[in-house]
Amino acid sequence: MTEALLALPVMLPAIGAGLTLLRPSQRAVRLLSVVVLALVPADALTLLVLADTRGPQALHVGGWDAPLGITLVADRLSALLLTVSTLITLAVLLFAIGQGTAEEGRRTAVVFHPAYLVLVTGVSLAFLTGDLFNLFVAFEVMLAASYVLITIDADENRTRAGMTYTIVSLTSSILFITLIALVYAAAGTVTLAQLGPRLAELPHGLRETLSLLLLVVLGIKTAIIPLHLWLPDSYPTAPAPITAVFAALLTKVGVYAVLRTETLLFPRGSGWILLACAAIVTMVVGILGAIAQDDINRLLSFTLVSHIGFMLFGIALFDVRGLTGTILYIVHHIVVQAGLFLAAGLAVIRAGTASLPRMAKRPPPGVLVAVLFALPALSLSGIPPFSGFVAKLALLEAAVDQGGAAAYCLAAAALVTSLLTLYAMTRVWTTAFAGQPMGTVRGAPGRLASSVTDAPEPQPGGVRGARLMLAATAGMVLTGVAVAVFAGPLARIAERAAEDLLRPEAYRSVVLVGEGEHR
């Protein structure tokens, strides 16, 4: 039974993608996608309960034990992030269906659903895989699907942005596969559970070189400054639901990979000070870049880059409290970032432009949309009692407890970044969302009216579609509120997951069953 639960998050969306290519009716395709993405988070939640109560769960595909076979592993960390991530993909899919992203034309209808489900397959595989090579495969699956999604019915600008995204990702992939070859040549395995002890036996210089190369590879995928320039040029060009799922998940998969490999393969190596410096620079430079933007999507993209630094903050501290803060921040940021981009998408559809100066001259999208943007914006800024405050407080307490110049510099950068984030979010809200609706501005098809029920123009998917968009966004925002409400139980799970990361014996033993190599 447990083995089936581990296979389903990868197999269900992959099979669903194949079935959607059979070209049944659009209603059947939409229903199939929704059912698949409703089952996956339920399965992930079950895995989380099992991992929390019984320890890590492993599936040796085909009955081949590691290191010969493919192993899928669900511990507290991977199951928690899988649960949150798949909930996000369901909400974003509902928004996309409401907007009509999947029904704008024959090409879009044929491509969107299978590509989206393949993306979910890659995300699930990345969280569950137990070896470096299949982590590479997961990134490649996500890359293939995301390139399709970012260029669906693309104009010249989106095609150019998609090419930038693809070229940078392929460069990262070439470095990644080179790294895997070097690791295999040096250690004789790519199984994560085996690599830690074997890499520890390598000469110091070789080990540090591999660690640095891995950090560069994952830094590109995670958009750590200065390896971030591809992200603000790529994400803002995509439709709102695609941008939302990219912003919520793709960089977080990279952070998960950093978290997993830094704890299993290179625990507290000399590169930790580089990680701390990268966290500080990413936080501060990213938010300064956001303040300089006058496009709402680019501003949010730079904010996304900036807050990757908060996640690196806890990894650099490398203790239970720091890693707990990082895990809490990843969960918070996945939910909040998706909510922000969906709410911004509603405002952009309403205004017919993403330019903040132009949005200031257009009717605001209405009170409901303004509130849906304000709540995650306040959370991202770290205003109590929202989830961002809980996660940032955990990181700051960890820094104070650890002490030292590096920890205090990280804490200071986090506080400055939070204040600047509040300034940036306030600027966006007062420019694009504040005020009273002045009626519907004509001339931009697919624009939301100030009220869903009194829309005088045809809406994407009709009034029912507009309601579905609002409902999906509201559900995403309320999920962010729920993260704050249940911060206590969530923090306890995150703390146990952090302890698992620092004491990976249980993870190694469940992967290397029968090998006798779990030290």
C-alpha positions as CSV (number, residue, x, y, z in Angstrom):
1,M,0.0,0.0,0.0
2,T,2.8,2.4,0.9
3,E,4.6,1.7,-2.3
4,A,1.5,2.6,-4.3
5,L,1.2,5.9,-2.4
6,L,4.8,6.8,-3.3
7,A,4.3,6.0,-7.0
8,L,1.0,7.8,-7.4
9,P,2.3,11.5,-7.2
10,V,4.5,10.7,-10.2
11,M,2.4,8.3,-12.1
12,L,-1.1,9.9,-11.8
13,P,-0.2,13.2,-13.5
14,A,2.0,11.4,-16.1
15,I,-0.9,9.0,-17.0
16,G,-3.3,11.9,-17.0
17,A,-1.1,13.8,-19.4
18,G,-1.2,10.9,-21.7
19,L,-4.9,10.5,-21.6
20,T,-5.5,14.2,-22.3
21,L,-3.6,13.7,-25.6
22,L,-6.3,11.3,-26.8
23,R,-8.3,14.5,-27.5
24,P,-11.5,13.8,-25.7
25,S,-14.0,16.7,-25.3
26,Q,-12.7,19.8,-23.6
27,R,-15.0,19.2,-20.7
28,A,-13.6,15.7,-20.2
29,V,-10.0,17.0,-20.4
30,R,-10.7,19.7,-17.8
31,L,-12.5,17.2,-15.5
32,L,-9.6,14.7,-15.8
33,S,-7.0,17.3,-15.0
34,V,-9.0,18.5,-12.0
35,V,-9.6,15.0,-10.7
36,V,-5.9,14.0,-11.0
37,L,-4.7,17.2,-9.3
38,A,-7.2,16.6,-6.5
39,L,-6.0,13.1,-5.9
40,V,-2.3,13.9,-5.8
41,P,-2.4,16.3,-2.7
42,A,-4.7,13.7,-0.9
43,D,-2.0,11.1,-1.6
44,A,0.8,13.5,-0.5
45,L,-1.0,14.3,2.7
46,T,-1.3,10.6,3.5
47,L,2.4,10.2,2.9
48,L,3.1,13.1,5.2
49,V,1.1,11.4,8.0
50,L,3.0,8.2,7.4
51,A,6.4,9.9,7.3
52,D,5.6,11.8,10.5
53,T,4.3,8.8,12.5
54,R,6.4,5.9,11.1
55,G,9.5,7.6,9.6
56,P,10.7,7.9,6.0
57,Q,8.9,5.7,3.4
58,A,10.7,4.3,0.4
59,L,9.8,2.6,-2.9
60,H,12.4,0.6,-4.7
61,V,11.0,0.7,-8.3
62,G,10.9,-2.7,-9.9
63,G,12.1,-4.4,-6.8
64,W,15.7,-3.2,-7.4
65,D,17.3,-1.9,-4.2
66,A,19.5,1.2,-4.2
67,P,22.0,1.9,-5.6
68,L,21.1,-0.3,-8.6
69,G,17.5,0.7,-8.9
70,I,15.4,3.9,-8.8
71,T,14.3,4.8,-5.3
72,L,11.5,7.2,-4.3
73,V,11.6,8.4,-0.7
74,A,9.1,10.4,1.3
75,D,10.3,11.8,4.5
76,R,8.7,14.7,6.5
77,L,10.3,17.4,4.3
78,S,9.5,16.0,0.9
79,A,6.0,14.9,1.9
80,L,5.2,18.3,3.4
81,L,6.4,20.3,0.3
82,L,4.7,17.8,-2.0
83,T,1.4,18.4,-0.2
84,V,1.6,22.1,-0.4
85,S,2.9,22.2,-3.9
86,T,0.2,20.0,-5.4
87,L,-2.5,22.0,-3.6
88,I,-1.1,25.1,-5.4
89,T,-1.2,23.3,-8.8
90,L,-4.9,22.5,-8.3
91,A,-5.8,26.1,-7.4
92,V,-3.8,27.5,-10.4
93,L,-5.5,25.0,-12.7
94,L,-8.9,26.1,-11.6
95,F,-7.9,29.7,-12.2
96,A,-6.6,28.8,-15.7
97,I,-9.8,27.0,-16.6
98,G,-11.8,30.1,-15.4
99,Q,-9.6,32.5,-17.4
100,G,-9.9,30.3,-20.5
101,T,-6.1,29.8,-20.8
102,A,-6.8,26.2,-21.8
103,E,-9.6,27.1,-24.2
104,E,-8.4,30.1,-26.2
105,G,-7.7,28.1,-29.3
106,R,-7.3,24.6,-30.6
107,R,-3.5,24.6,-30.1
108,T,-3.8,25.9,-26.6
109,A,-6.5,23.4,-25.7
110,V,-4.5,20.5,-27.0
111,V,-1.2,21.5,-25.3
112,F,-2.0,23.2,-22.0
113,H,-3.4,20.3,-20.0
114,P,-0.8,17.7,-20.9
115,A,2.0,20.1,-20.4
116,Y,0.7,21.3,-17.1
117,L,0.3,17.7,-15.8
118,V,3.8,16.9,-17.0
119,L,5.0,19.8,-15.0
120,V,3.4,18.4,-11.9
121,T,5.0,15.0,-12.7
122,G,8.4,16.7,-12.7
123,V,7.7,18.6,-9.4
124,S,6.6,15.4,-7.7
125,L,9.6,13.4,-8.9
126,A,12.0,16.1,-7.7
127,F,10.6,16.0,-4.2
128,L,10.6,12.2,-4.0
129,T,13.7,11.1,-5.9
130,G,16.5,9.5,-3.9
131,D,19.4,10.0,-6.3
132,L,21.1,12.8,-8.1
133,F,20.5,11.5,-11.7
134,N,16.7,11.3,-11.3
135,L,16.8,14.8,-9.7
136,F,18.4,15.9,-13.0
137,V,15.6,14.0,-14.9
138,A,13.0,15.8,-12.8
139,F,14.4,19.2,-13.6
140,E,14.5,18.3,-17.3
141,V,10.8,17.2,-17.2
142,M,9.9,20.5,-15.6
143,L,12.0,22.4,-18.2
144,A,10.3,20.7,-21.1
145,A,6.8,21.3,-19.7
146,S,7.5,24.9,-18.6
147,Y,9.0,25.8,-22.0
148,V,5.7,24.6,-23.7
149,L,3.6,26.5,-21.2
150,I,5.6,29.7,-21.4
151,T,5.3,29.8,-25.2
152,I,1.7,28.7,-25.8
153,D,0.2,31.1,-28.4
154,A,3.3,33.3,-27.8
155,D,4.0,36.6,-29.5
156,E,7.5,37.8,-30.3
157,N,8.3,39.0,-26.8
158,R,7.1,35.8,-25.1
159,T,9.0,33.6,-27.6
160,R,12.2,35.6,-26.9
161,A,11.6,35.3,-23.2
162,G,11.0,31.6,-23.6
163,M,14.2,31.2,-25.5
164,T,16.1,33.0,-22.7
165,Y,14.6,30.8,-20.1
166,T,15.4,27.6,-22.1
167,I,19.0,28.6,-23.0
168,V,19.8,29.4,-19.3
169,S,18.1,26.2,-18.1
170,L,19.9,24.1,-20.7
171,T,23.2,25.6,-19.7
172,S,22.4,24.7,-16.1
173,S,21.5,21.2,-17.2
174,I,24.8,20.7,-19.0
175,L,26.6,21.8,-15.8
176,F,24.4,19.5,-13.8
177,I,25.0,16.4,-15.9
178,T,28.7,17.2,-15.9
179,L,28.6,17.4,-12.1
180,I,26.8,14.1,-11.8
181,A,29.5,12.4,-14.0
182,L,32.2,13.9,-11.8
183,V,30.4,12.8,-8.6
184,Y,30.0,9.2,-10.0
185,A,33.6,9.1,-11.0
186,A,34.8,10.2,-7.6
187,A,32.3,8.3,-5.4
188,G,31.0,5.4,-7.5
189,T,27.3,6.2,-6.8
190,V,24.7,8.9,-7.3
191,T,22.4,7.7,-4.6
192,L,21.9,10.5,-2.1
193,A,21.9,8.2,0.9
194,Q,25.3,6.8,-0.1
195,L,27.0,10.0,-1.2
196,G,27.4,11.7,2.1
197,P,29.8,9.2,3.7
198,R,31.6,8.6,0.4
199,L,32.1,12.2,-0.4
200,A,33.5,12.8,3.1
201,E,36.3,10.4,2.3
202,L,37.4,12.4,-0.8
203,P,40.4,14.9,-0.7
204,H,39.3,18.2,0.8
205,G,39.9,20.2,-2.4
206,L,37.9,17.8,-4.7
207,R,35.1,17.8,-2.2
208,E,34.9,21.6,-2.0
209,T,35.1,21.9,-5.8
210,L,32.1,19.5,-6.2
211,S,30.2,21.4,-3.5
212,L,30.8,24.7,-5.2
213,L,29.8,23.4,-8.7
214,L,26.6,22.0,-7.2
215,L,25.8,25.3,-5.6
216,V,26.3,27.1,-8.9
217,V,24.1,24.6,-10.8
218,L,21.3,24.8,-8.2
219,G,21.9,28.6,-7.8
220,I,20.9,29.1,-11.5
221,K,17.7,27.0,-11.1
222,T,16.9,28.8,-7.8
223,A,17.7,32.3,-9.1
224,I,20.2,33.2,-6.5
225,I,21.8,36.5,-7.3
226,P,23.9,37.0,-9.5
227,L,22.6,33.9,-11.3
228,H,19.0,35.3,-11.4
229,L,18.9,37.5,-14.5
230,W,16.8,35.0,-16.5
231,L,13.9,35.0,-14.1
232,P,12.5,38.6,-14.3
233,D,12.8,38.5,-18.1
234,S,10.9,35.2,-18.4
235,Y,8.2,34.9,-15.8
236,P,6.4,38.2,-16.4
237,T,5.7,37.4,-20.0
238,A,3.6,34.3,-19.4
239,P,-0.2,34.3,-18.6
240,A,-1.1,34.9,-15.0
241,P,-1.8,31.2,-14.0
242,I,1.4,30.0,-15.6
243,T,3.5,32.8,-14.0
244,A,1.8,32.0,-10.7
245,V,2.7,28.3,-10.7
246,F,6.3,29.0,-12.0
247,A,6.8,31.6,-9.2
248,A,5.4,29.4,-6.5
249,L,7.1,26.1,-7.4
250,L,10.0,26.1,-9.8
251,T,12.5,28.1,-7.7
252,K,11.3,26.3,-4.5
253,V,12.2,22.9,-6.1
254,G,15.6,24.4,-6.5
255,V,15.7,25.5,-2.9
256,Y,14.6,22.0,-1.8
257,A,17.5,20.5,-3.9
258,V,19.9,22.9,-2.1
259,L,18.5,22.0,1.3
260,R,18.6,18.2,0.6
261,T,22.1,18.1,-0.9
262,E,23.7,20.6,1.6
263,T,22.5,18.5,4.5
264,L,23.1,15.0,3.0
265,L,26.2,15.5,0.9
266,F,28.1,18.5,2.2
267,P,27.0,19.1,5.8
268,R,28.4,22.5,7.0
269,G,31.3,22.5,4.6
270,S,33.5,25.6,4.1
271,G,31.1,26.8,1.5
272,W,28.5,27.8,4.1
273,I,30.0,31.3,4.4
274,L,29.5,31.7,0.6
275,L,25.9,30.6,1.1
276,A,25.4,33.2,3.8
277,C,26.9,35.9,1.5
278,A,24.6,34.8,-1.3
279,A,21.6,35.0,1.0
280,I,22.4,38.6,2.1
281,V,23.1,39.7,-1.5
282,T,20.0,38.0,-2.8
283,M,17.7,39.5,-0.2
284,V,19.0,43.1,-0.5
285,V,19.8,43.4,-4.2
286,G,16.6,41.5,-5.2
287,I,14.3,43.9,-3.3
288,L,16.1,46.9,-4.6
289,G,15.5,45.6,-8.1
290,A,11.8,45.2,-7.3
291,I,11.5,48.8,-6.1
292,A,13.0,50.0,-9.4
293,Q,10.3,48.3,-11.5
294,D,7.2,49.9,-12.9
295,D,5.7,46.7,-14.2
296,I,3.7,44.8,-11.6
297,N,4.8,41.3,-12.8
298,R,8.5,42.3,-13.0
299,L,8.2,43.9,-9.5
300,L,6.8,40.7,-8.1
301,S,9.4,38.6,-10.0
302,F,12.2,40.6,-8.4
303,T,10.5,40.2,-5.0
304,L,10.4,36.5,-5.6
305,V,14.2,36.5,-6.2
306,S,14.8,38.6,-3.1
307,H,12.9,36.2,-0.8
308,I,14.9,33.2,-2.0
309,G,17.5,34.8,0.2
310,F,15.4,34.1,3.3
311,M,15.4,30.4,2.5
312,L,19.2,30.4,2.1
313,F,19.4,32.3,5.4
314,G,18.3,29.2,7.4
315,I,20.4,26.8,5.4
316,A,23.5,28.9,6.1
317,L,22.8,28.8,9.8
318,F,22.7,25.0,9.5
319,D,21.1,24.1,12.9
320,V,17.7,22.8,13.8
321,R,16.1,26.3,14.4
322,G,17.6,27.7,11.2
323,L,16.4,24.8,9.0
324,T,13.0,24.9,10.7
325,G,12.7,28.6,9.7
326,T,13.7,27.7,6.1
327,I,11.1,25.0,5.9
328,L,8.4,27.3,7.3
329,Y,9.5,30.0,4.8
330,I,9.3,27.6,1.8
331,V,5.8,26.6,2.7
332,H,4.7,30.2,3.4
333,H,6.3,31.5,0.2
334,I,4.8,28.8,-2.1
335,V,1.3,29.8,-1.0
336,V,1.8,33.5,-0.8
337,Q,3.6,33.9,-4.1
338,A,0.9,32.0,-5.9
339,G,-1.8,34.2,-4.3
340,L,0.1,37.4,-5.2
341,F,0.5,36.5,-8.8
342,L,-3.1,35.3,-9.2
343,A,-4.5,38.5,-7.6
344,A,-2.1,40.6,-9.7
345,G,-3.4,38.7,-12.8
346,L,-7.0,39.7,-11.9
347,A,-5.9,43.3,-11.7
348,V,-3.9,43.2,-15.0
349,I,-6.9,41.6,-16.8
350,R,-9.1,44.3,-15.4
351,A,-6.8,47.2,-16.4
352,G,-5.5,45.7,-19.7
353,T,-1.9,46.5,-18.8
354,A,0.8,45.4,-16.3
355,S,2.4,48.9,-16.2
356,L,1.9,50.5,-12.8
357,P,1.7,54.1,-14.1
358,R,-1.0,53.0,-16.6
359,M,-2.8,51.0,-14.0
360,A,-2.9,54.1,-11.8
361,K,-5.0,55.8,-14.5
362,R,-7.4,52.9,-14.9
363,P,-10.3,51.9,-12.7
364,P,-9.1,49.7,-9.8
365,P,-10.3,46.1,-9.8
366,G,-12.6,46.4,-6.9
367,V,-12.5,45.8,-3.1
368,L,-12.5,42.0,-3.3
369,V,-9.5,41.8,-5.6
370,A,-7.7,44.5,-3.6
371,V,-8.2,42.5,-0.4
372,L,-7.0,39.3,-2.1
373,F,-3.8,41.1,-3.0
374,A,-3.4,42.9,0.3
375,L,-3.4,39.8,2.5
376,P,-0.5,37.9,0.8
377,A,1.3,41.2,0.4
378,L,1.2,41.8,4.1
379,S,2.3,38.3,4.7
380,L,5.2,38.6,2.4
381,S,6.2,41.8,4.2
382,G,6.3,40.0,7.5
383,I,3.4,41.8,9.1
384,P,1.9,39.9,12.1
385,P,0.0,37.7,12.5
386,F,0.4,36.4,8.9
387,S,2.5,33.4,7.9
388,G,5.4,35.5,6.7
389,F,5.8,37.0,10.2
390,V,5.9,33.5,11.7
391,A,8.6,32.2,9.3
392,K,10.7,35.4,9.6
393,L,10.5,35.3,13.3
394,A,11.7,31.7,13.4
395,L,14.7,32.7,11.2
396,L,15.6,35.8,13.3
397,E,15.4,33.8,16.6
398,A,17.6,31.2,15.1
399,A,20.2,33.9,14.1
400,V,20.1,35.4,17.6
401,D,20.5,32.0,19.2
402,Q,23.5,31.1,17.1
403,G,25.2,34.5,17.3
404,G,28.3,35.5,15.4
405,A,28.9,38.1,12.8
406,A,27.5,36.1,9.9
407,A,24.2,35.4,11.8
408,Y,23.7,39.0,12.8
409,C,24.4,40.2,9.2
410,L,21.8,37.7,7.9
411,A,19.3,39.0,10.5
412,A,20.0,42.7,9.6
413,A,19.6,42.0,5.9
414,A,16.3,40.2,6.6
415,L,14.9,43.1,8.5
416,V,16.0,45.6,5.9
417,T,14.5,43.5,3.1
418,S,11.2,43.1,5.0
419,L,10.9,46.9,5.4
420,L,11.6,47.4,1.7
421,T,9.2,44.6,0.8
422,L,6.5,46.4,2.7
423,Y,7.3,49.6,0.8
424,A,7.2,47.8,-2.5
425,M,3.9,46.1,-1.7
426,T,2.4,49.3,-0.5
427,R,3.4,51.1,-3.7
428,V,1.7,48.4,-5.8
429,W,-1.4,48.3,-3.7
430,T,-1.9,52.1,-3.6
431,T,-1.2,52.4,-7.4
432,A,-3.1,49.4,-8.8
433,F,-5.7,48.4,-6.2
434,A,-6.7,51.3,-4.0
435,G,-9.6,53.7,-4.6
436,Q,-13.1,53.1,-5.8
437,P,-14.0,51.4,-9.1
438,M,-14.9,54.0,-11.8
439,G,-16.8,51.5,-13.9
440,T,-15.6,49.3,-16.7
441,V,-13.0,50.6,-19.1
442,R,-13.7,49.3,-22.6
443,G,-11.2,48.4,-25.2
444,A,-9.3,45.5,-23.5
445,P,-11.0,42.1,-24.1
446,G,-11.1,39.8,-21.2
447,R,-11.0,42.5,-18.6
448,L,-12.7,41.9,-15.3
449,A,-15.4,44.3,-14.3
450,S,-15.5,45.8,-10.8
451,S,-18.1,43.2,-9.9
452,V,-18.4,39.8,-11.4
453,T,-22.1,39.9,-11.5
454,D,-22.5,43.2,-13.3
455,A,-19.8,42.7,-16.0
456,P,-21.1,44.4,-19.2
457,E,-18.5,42.8,-21.4
458,P,-17.8,39.2,-22.3
459,Q,-15.5,37.6,-19.8
460,P,-13.0,34.8,-20.2
461,G,-15.1,31.8,-19.7
462,G,-18.1,34.1,-19.1
463,V,-19.3,35.2,-15.7
464,R,-18.9,31.7,-14.4
465,G,-15.3,31.7,-15.5
466,A,-14.7,35.0,-13.8
467,R,-16.2,33.6,-10.6
468,L,-14.0,30.6,-10.8
469,M,-10.9,32.8,-11.1
470,L,-11.9,34.8,-8.1
471,A,-12.7,31.6,-6.1
472,A,-9.4,30.0,-7.0
473,T,-7.5,33.2,-5.9
474,A,-9.6,33.5,-2.7
475,G,-8.8,29.8,-2.0
476,M,-5.1,30.4,-2.4
477,V,-5.2,33.5,-0.2
478,L,-7.2,31.7,2.5
479,T,-4.7,28.8,2.4
480,G,-2.0,31.4,3.2
481,V,-4.1,32.5,6.2
482,A,-4.5,28.9,7.2
483,V,-0.7,28.5,7.3
484,A,-0.6,31.3,9.9
485,V,-3.6,29.9,11.9
486,F,-2.0,26.4,12.1
487,A,1.5,27.8,12.5
488,G,2.0,25.8,15.7
489,P,1.4,22.3,14.3
490,L,3.2,23.2,11.1
491,A,6.2,24.5,13.0
492,R,6.4,21.3,15.0
493,I,6.4,19.2,11.8
494,A,9.0,21.6,10.3
495,E,11.2,21.2,13.4
496,R,11.0,17.4,13.2
497,A,11.9,17.6,9.5
498,A,14.9,19.8,10.3
499,E,16.0,17.3,12.9
500,D,15.7,14.5,10.2
501,L,17.9,16.6,7.9
502,L,20.7,17.0,10.5
503,R,20.4,13.3,11.5
504,P,19.8,11.5,8.2
505,E,20.4,7.9,9.5
506,A,16.8,7.0,9.2
507,Y,16.7,8.3,5.6
508,R,19.8,6.4,4.7
509,S,18.6,3.1,6.3
510,V,15.3,3.1,4.5
511,V,17.0,3.7,1.2
512,L,19.9,1.3,1.6
513,V,17.8,-1.5,3.1
514,G,19.8,-4.7,2.7
515,E,23.0,-2.9,1.8
516,G,24.2,-2.5,5.4
517,E,25.5,1.0,4.5
518,H,23.6,3.5,6.5
519,R,26.3,5.3,8.4
